[in-house]
Each structure stands twice: as C-alpha cells, then as structure tokens.
Amino acid sequence: MVEKKSISFEEALRELEDIAEKLERGTLSLEDSIKAYERGMELKKVCSERLVDAEAKIEFLSKAPSGEIVKTAVKKKKDESPSKPVEEDLF
C-alpha cells in the first residue's frame, strides 16, 4: 500500500500515468496487469485525497469585506468525497 507521506502528488501522478500507458499497450502479462492495476488504484486514491484536501483549503480562503484574505478552519469529514462526480476511467 502507498504511504500518503512517502510519495508526492506529482510522483504518484507520474507513476499512475506510466502504469496507464503500460496497460494501454497491452504488453504486460495478465498477472503483471493485475498488479499494475492494483498499484494504480492505490496511487489514484492518494492523488484524489490530496486534491480533495487542496480543494478544501482553497475553498476556505476567502476575502473579507475589507479585501483582506481570511483563513477559515478547514473541517473535512474523513469519508468526504469530491463534490464533482468523477468520470469513470481505467483507474
């Protein structure tokens, strides 16, 4: 399983893109394809969680009537899902 803090968003995304490319080429064995798919699912989860966190932080940055930027505490439920429907894809 992917440790959230051990891999950056960019690294996870890059690895996910590499896996998708290998699966699309169809050159992997069935067993390797399954392993690659499982790894891709782990990486997708990491990327999705990081994007939800970033979106929440941005959403709570707002300007006060005086024009000052005000930070509001971010309270996110653990099982909260992204507000937009996710397109179905390979991962």
VEXFIKOL-103245 format. One record per atom (N, C-alpha, C, CB): residue number from 1; residue in one letter; atom name; y, x, z. Coordinates in Angstrom, 1 decimal, decimal comma, m for minus. Glycine has a CB too. Layout:
N
k	r	a	yy	xx	zz
NUM	A	CA	Y	X	Z
...
//
This chain:
91
k	r	a	yy	xx	zz
1	M	N	m1,2	0,8	0,0
1	M	CA	0,0	0,0	0,0
1	M	C	1,2	0,9	0,0
1	M	CB	0,0	m1,0	1,2
2	V	N	2,3	0,4	m0,6
2	V	CA	3,5	1,2	m0,7
2	V	C	4,3	1,0	0,5
2	V	CB	4,4	0,7	m1,9
3	E	N	4,7	2,1	1,1
3	E	CA	5,6	2,1	2,3
3	E	C	7,0	1,9	1,8
3	E	CB	5,5	3,4	3,1
4	K	N	7,7	0,9	2,4
4	K	CA	9,0	0,5	1,9
4	K	C	10,0	1,7	1,9
4	K	CB	9,6	m0,6	2,7
5	K	N	10,0	2,5	2,9
5	K	CA	11,0	3,5	3,1
5	K	C	10,6	4,8	2,4
5	K	CB	11,3	3,8	4,5
6	S	N	9,3	4,9	1,9
6	S	CA	8,9	6,1	1,3
6	S	C	9,2	6,3	m0,1
6	S	CB	7,4	6,3	1,5
7	I	N	9,6	5,2	m0,8
7	I	CA	9,9	5,2	m2,2
7	I	C	11,2	4,5	m2,4
7	I	CB	8,8	4,6	m3,0
8	S	N	12,1	5,0	m3,2
8	S	CA	13,4	4,4	m3,5
8	S	C	13,2	3,3	m4,5
8	S	CB	14,4	5,4	m4,1
9	F	N	14,1	2,4	m4,6
9	F	CA	14,1	1,3	m5,6
9	F	C	13,9	1,9	m7,0
9	F	CB	15,4	0,4	m5,5
10	E	N	14,7	2,9	m7,3
10	E	CA	14,7	3,5	m8,6
10	E	C	13,3	4,1	m9,0
10	E	CB	15,7	4,5	m8,8
11	E	N	12,7	4,8	m8,0
11	E	CA	11,4	5,4	m8,2
11	E	C	10,3	4,3	m8,4
11	E	CB	11,0	6,2	m7,0
12	A	N	10,4	3,2	m7,6
12	A	CA	9,5	2,1	m7,7
12	A	C	9,6	1,4	m9,1
12	A	CB	9,7	1,1	m6,6
13	L	N	10,8	1,2	m9,5
13	L	CA	11,0	0,6	m10,8
13	L	C	10,5	1,4	m11,9
13	L	CB	12,5	0,3	m11,0
14	R	N	10,8	2,7	m11,9
14	R	CA	10,3	3,7	m12,9
14	R	C	8,8	3,7	m13,0
14	R	CB	10,9	5,1	m12,6
15	E	N	8,1	3,7	m11,8
15	E	CA	6,7	3,7	m11,8
15	E	C	6,2	2,4	m12,3
15	E	CB	6,2	4,0	m10,4
16	L	N	6,8	1,3	m12,0
16	L	CA	6,4	0,0	m12,4
16	L	C	6,5	m0,1	m14,0
16	L	CB	7,3	m1,1	m11,8
17	E	N	7,6	0,4	m14,5
17	E	CA	7,8	0,4	m16,0
17	E	C	6,7	1,3	m16,6
17	E	CB	9,1	1,0	m16,3
18	D	N	6,3	2,4	m16,0
18	D	CA	5,2	3,2	m16,6
18	D	C	3,9	2,5	m16,6
18	D	CB	5,1	4,6	m15,8
19	I	N	3,6	1,8	m15,5
19	I	CA	2,4	1,0	m15,4
19	I	C	2,3	m0,1	m16,5
19	I	CB	2,2	0,4	m14,0
20	A	N	3,4	m0,8	m16,6
20	A	CA	3,5	m1,9	m17,6
20	A	C	3,3	m1,3	m19,0
20	A	CB	4,9	m2,6	m17,5
21	E	N	3,8	m0,2	m19,3
21	E	CA	3,7	0,5	m20,6
21	E	C	2,2	0,8	m20,8
21	E	CB	4,5	1,7	m20,7
22	K	N	1,5	1,4	m19,8
22	K	CA	0,1	1,8	m20,0
22	K	C	m0,8	0,5	m20,2
22	K	CB	m0,4	2,5	m18,7
23	L	N	m0,5	m0,5	m19,4
23	L	CA	m1,2	m1,8	m19,6
23	L	C	m1,0	m2,4	m20,9
23	L	CB	m0,9	m2,8	m18,5
24	E	N	0,2	m2,4	m21,4
24	E	CA	0,5	m2,9	m22,7
24	E	C	m0,2	m2,2	m23,9
24	E	CB	2,0	m2,9	m23,0
25	R	N	m0,4	m0,9	m23,7
25	R	CA	m1,0	m0,1	m24,7
25	R	C	m2,5	m0,4	m24,8
25	R	CB	m0,8	1,4	m24,5
26	G	N	m3,1	m0,8	m23,7
26	G	CA	m4,5	m1,2	m23,6
26	G	C	m5,5	0,0	m23,7
26	G	CB	m4,8	m2,1	m24,8
27	T	N	m5,0	1,1	m23,3
27	T	CA	m5,9	2,3	m23,4
27	T	C	m6,6	2,6	m22,1
27	T	CB	m5,0	3,5	m23,7
28	L	N	m6,3	1,8	m21,0
28	L	CA	m7,0	2,1	m19,7
28	L	C	m8,3	1,3	m19,7
28	L	CB	m6,1	1,6	m18,6
29	S	N	m9,2	1,8	m18,9
29	S	CA	m10,5	1,1	m18,7
29	S	C	m10,2	m0,1	m17,9
29	S	CB	m11,6	2,0	m18,0
30	L	N	m11,2	m1,0	m17,8
30	L	CA	m11,0	m2,2	m17,0
30	L	C	m10,7	m1,9	m15,5
30	L	CB	m12,2	m3,2	m17,1
31	E	N	m11,5	m1,0	m15,0
31	E	CA	m11,3	m0,6	m13,6
31	E	C	m9,9	0,0	m13,4
31	E	CB	m12,4	0,4	m13,2
32	D	N	m9,5	0,9	m14,3
32	D	CA	m8,1	1,5	m14,1
32	D	C	m7,0	0,5	m14,4
32	D	CB	m8,0	2,7	m15,2
33	S	N	m7,3	m0,5	m15,2
33	S	CA	m6,3	m1,5	m15,5
33	S	C	m6,1	m2,4	m14,2
33	S	CB	m6,7	m2,4	m16,6
34	I	N	m7,2	m2,7	m13,5
34	I	CA	m7,1	m3,4	m12,3
34	I	C	m6,4	m2,7	m11,2
34	I	CB	m8,5	m3,8	m11,8
35	K	N	m6,7	m1,4	m11,1
35	K	CA	m6,0	m0,5	m10,1
35	K	C	m4,5	m0,4	m10,4
35	K	CB	m6,6	0,9	m10,1
36	A	N	m4,2	m0,3	m11,7
36	A	CA	m2,8	m0,2	m12,1
36	A	C	m2,0	m1,5	m11,8
36	A	CB	m2,7	0,2	m13,6
37	Y	N	m2,7	m2,6	m12,1
37	Y	CA	m2,1	m3,9	m11,8
37	Y	C	m1,9	m4,1	m10,3
37	Y	CB	m3,0	m5,1	m12,3
38	E	N	m2,8	m3,7	m9,5
38	E	CA	m2,6	m3,8	m8,0
38	E	C	m1,4	m3,0	m7,6
38	E	CB	m3,9	m3,4	m7,3
39	R	N	m1,3	m1,8	m8,1
39	R	CA	m0,2	m0,9	m7,8
39	R	C	1,1	m1,5	m8,2
39	R	CB	m0,4	0,5	m8,4
40	G	N	1,1	m2,1	m9,4
40	G	CA	2,3	m2,8	m10,0
40	G	C	2,7	m3,9	m9,1
40	G	CB	2,0	m3,3	m11,4
41	M	N	1,8	m4,7	m8,6
41	M	CA	2,1	m5,8	m7,7
41	M	C	2,8	m5,3	m6,4
41	M	CB	0,8	m6,6	m7,3
42	E	N	2,3	m4,2	m5,9
42	E	CA	2,9	m3,6	m4,7
42	E	C	4,3	m3,2	m5,0
42	E	CB	2,1	m2,4	m4,2
43	L	N	4,5	m2,5	m6,1
43	L	CA	5,8	m2,0	m6,5
43	L	C	6,8	m3,1	m6,7
43	L	CB	5,7	m1,1	m7,7
44	K	N	6,3	m4,2	m7,4
44	K	CA	7,1	m5,4	m7,6
44	K	C	7,6	m6,0	m6,3
44	K	CB	6,3	m6,4	m8,4
45	K	N	6,8	m6,0	m5,3
45	K	CA	7,1	m6,6	m4,0
45	K	C	8,2	m5,7	m3,4
45	K	CB	5,9	m6,7	m3,1
46	V	N	8,1	m4,4	m3,5
46	V	CA	9,1	m3,5	m2,9
46	V	C	10,4	m3,7	m3,6
46	V	CB	8,7	m2,1	m3,0
47	C	N	10,4	m3,8	m4,9
47	C	CA	11,7	m4,0	m5,7
47	C	C	12,3	m5,3	m5,4
47	C	CB	11,4	m3,8	m7,2
48	S	N	11,5	m6,3	m5,4
48	S	CA	12,0	m7,7	m5,1
48	S	C	12,7	m7,8	m3,7
48	S	CB	10,9	m8,7	m5,2
49	E	N	12,0	m7,2	m2,7
49	E	CA	12,6	m7,3	m1,4
49	E	C	13,9	m6,5	m1,3
49	E	CB	11,6	m6,7	m0,4
50	R	N	13,9	m5,3	m2,0
50	R	CA	15,2	m4,6	m2,0
50	R	C	16,3	m5,3	m2,7
50	R	CB	14,9	m3,2	m2,6
51	L	N	16,0	m6,0	m3,8
51	L	CA	17,0	m6,8	m4,5
51	L	C	17,5	m7,9	m3,6
51	L	CB	16,5	m7,3	m5,8
52	V	N	16,6	m8,6	m2,9
52	V	CA	17,0	m9,7	m2,1
52	V	C	17,9	m9,2	m1,0
52	V	CB	15,7	m10,5	m1,5
53	D	N	17,5	m8,1	m0,4
53	D	CA	18,4	m7,5	0,7
53	D	C	19,8	m7,2	0,2
53	D	CB	17,7	m6,3	1,3
54	A	N	19,8	m6,6	m1,0
54	A	CA	21,1	m6,2	m1,6
54	A	C	21,9	m7,4	m1,9
54	A	CB	20,9	m5,3	m2,9
55	E	N	21,3	m8,4	m2,5
55	E	CA	22,0	m9,7	m2,8
55	E	C	22,6	m10,3	m1,6
55	E	CB	21,0	m10,6	m3,5
56	A	N	21,8	m10,3	m0,5
56	A	CA	22,3	m10,9	0,8
56	A	C	23,5	m10,2	1,3
56	A	CB	21,2	m10,9	1,8
57	K	N	23,5	m8,8	1,2
57	K	CA	24,6	m8,0	1,7
57	K	C	25,8	m8,3	0,8
57	K	CB	24,3	m6,5	1,6
58	I	N	25,7	m8,4	m0,4
58	I	CA	26,8	m8,7	m1,3
58	I	C	27,4	m10,1	m1,1
58	I	CB	26,4	m8,5	m2,8
59	E	N	26,5	m11,0	m0,9
59	E	CA	26,9	m12,4	m0,7
59	E	C	27,7	m12,6	0,5
59	E	CB	25,6	m13,3	m0,6
60	F	N	27,4	m11,8	1,6
60	F	CA	28,2	m11,9	2,8
60	F	C	29,4	m11,0	2,9
60	F	CB	27,3	m11,6	3,9
61	L	N	29,7	m10,3	1,8
61	L	CA	31,0	m9,6	1,7
61	L	C	32,0	m10,6	1,1
61	L	CB	30,9	m8,3	0,9
62	S	N	33,0	m10,9	1,8
62	S	CA	34,0	m11,9	1,2
62	S	C	35,4	m11,5	1,6
62	S	CB	33,6	m13,3	1,7
63	K	N	36,3	m12,0	0,9
63	K	CA	37,7	m11,8	1,2
63	K	C	38,3	m12,8	2,1
63	K	CB	38,5	m11,6	m0,1
64	A	N	39,0	m12,4	3,1
64	A	CA	39,7	m13,3	4,0
64	A	C	41,0	m13,8	3,2
64	A	CB	40,1	m12,6	5,3
65	P	N	41,6	m14,9	3,7
65	P	CA	42,8	m15,4	3,1
65	P	C	43,9	m14,4	2,9
65	P	CB	43,3	m16,6	3,8
66	S	N	43,9	m13,4	3,8
66	S	CA	44,9	m12,4	3,7
66	S	C	44,6	m11,3	2,6
66	S	CB	45,1	m11,7	5,0
67	G	N	43,4	m11,4	2,0
67	G	CA	43,0	m10,5	0,9
67	G	C	42,1	m9,3	1,5
67	G	CB	44,2	m9,9	0,3
68	E	N	42,0	m9,3	2,8
68	E	CA	41,1	m8,2	3,4
68	E	C	39,6	m8,5	3,1
68	E	CB	41,4	m8,1	4,9
69	I	N	38,9	m7,5	3,0
69	I	CA	37,4	m7,7	2,9
69	I	C	36,9	m7,8	4,3
69	I	CB	36,8	m6,5	2,1
70	V	N	36,1	m8,9	4,4
70	V	CA	35,5	m9,2	5,7
70	V	C	34,0	m9,1	5,6
70	V	CB	36,0	m10,6	6,2
71	K	N	33,4	m8,4	6,5
71	K	CA	31,9	m8,4	6,5
71	K	C	31,4	m9,4	7,5
71	K	CB	31,4	m7,0	6,9
72	T	N	30,4	m10,2	7,1
72	T	CA	29,8	m11,2	7,9
72	T	C	28,3	m10,7	8,2
72	T	CB	29,8	m12,6	7,3
73	A	N	27,8	m10,9	9,3
73	A	CA	26,5	m10,5	9,6
73	A	C	25,5	m11,2	8,7
73	A	CB	26,1	m10,9	11,1
74	V	N	24,5	m10,4	8,2
74	V	CA	23,5	m10,9	7,3
74	V	C	22,3	m11,4	8,1
74	V	CB	23,1	m9,8	6,3
75	K	N	22,0	m12,6	8,0
75	K	CA	20,8	m13,2	8,7
75	K	C	19,9	m13,7	7,6
75	K	CB	21,2	m14,3	9,7
76	K	N	18,8	m13,0	7,4
76	K	CA	17,8	m13,3	6,4
76	K	C	16,5	m13,6	7,1
76	K	CB	17,7	m12,2	5,4
77	K	N	15,9	m14,7	6,7
77	K	CA	14,6	m15,1	7,1
77	K	C	13,6	m14,1	6,5
77	K	CB	14,3	m16,5	6,8
78	K	N	12,6	m13,8	7,3
78	K	CA	11,6	m12,8	6,8
78	K	C	10,9	m13,3	5,6
78	K	CB	10,6	m12,6	7,9
79	D	N	10,6	m14,6	5,5
79	D	CA	9,9	m15,1	4,4
79	D	C	10,8	m15,7	3,3
79	D	CB	8,9	m16,2	4,8
80	E	N	12,1	m15,4	3,4
80	E	CA	13,0	m15,9	2,4
80	E	C	12,7	m15,4	1,0
80	E	CB	14,5	m15,6	2,8
81	S	N	12,8	m16,3	0,0
81	S	CA	12,5	m15,9	m1,3
81	S	C	13,8	m15,8	m2,1
81	S	CB	11,5	m16,8	m2,0
82	P	N	13,9	m15,2	m3,3
82	P	CA	15,1	m15,1	m4,1
82	P	C	15,6	m16,6	m4,4
82	P	CB	14,9	m14,3	m5,3
83	S	N	16,9	m16,7	m4,5
83	S	CA	17,5	m18,0	m4,8
83	S	C	17,2	m18,5	m6,2
83	S	CB	18,9	m18,0	m4,5
84	K	N	17,0	m17,6	m7,1
84	K	CA	16,8	m18,0	m8,5
84	K	C	15,3	m17,9	m8,8
84	K	CB	17,6	m17,0	m9,5
85	P	N	14,8	m18,8	m9,6
85	P	CA	13,4	m18,8	m10,0
85	P	C	13,1	m17,5	m10,7
85	P	CB	13,0	m20,0	m10,8
86	V	N	12,0	m17,0	m10,4
86	V	CA	11,6	m15,7	m11,0
86	V	C	10,8	m16,0	m12,3
86	V	CB	10,8	m14,8	m10,0
87	E	N	11,1	m15,3	m13,4
87	E	CA	10,3	m15,5	m14,6
87	E	C	8,9	m15,0	m14,4
87	E	CB	11,0	m14,9	m15,8
88	E	N	8,0	m15,7	m15,0
88	E	CA	6,6	m15,2	m14,9
88	E	C	6,5	m14,1	m15,9
88	E	CB	5,6	m16,4	m15,2
89	D	N	5,9	m13,0	m15,4
89	D	CA	5,7	m11,8	m16,3
89	D	C	4,4	m11,2	m15,9
89	D	CB	6,9	m10,9	m16,2
90	L	N	4,2	m10,0	m16,4
90	L	CA	2,9	m9,3	m16,1
90	L	C	2,8	m9,0	m14,7
90	L	CB	2,9	m8,0	m16,9
91	F	N	3,9	m8,7	m14,0
91	F	CA	3,8	m8,4	m12,6
91	F	C	4,5	m9,5	m11,8
91	F	CB	4,5	m7,1	m12,3
//
